[in-house]
């Protein structure tokens, strides 16, 4: 049985549900207020990689010069936090992009 998160339009809280594959989504209710006015959310994922990264050092070595030159990121590399390595700056940019993707997903959810 998969674990899903549901956002409630009535109380604005999130509920986690173990859902049987045969159970219709319309039967899902909020754990906090019992409202049926809920929507399945896209959950954030956290995992530890056990295999070699898809983007290895060779790829990052090739991407770094391009990121230094790209208009949107060049200033960050030139003026970024003092003492931070270029690899750390690439990692921080990746985190910022992830945050932007999260915001985009939140904006795309249906509003009441």
Secondary structure, DSSP 8 states (H G I E B T S, - for coil): -EEEEEEETTT--EEEEEE-TTS-GGG---TTT--S-EEE----------S--SS-HHHHHHHHHHHHHSHHHHHHHHHSSTT--HHHHHHHHHHHHHHHHHHHHHHHS---
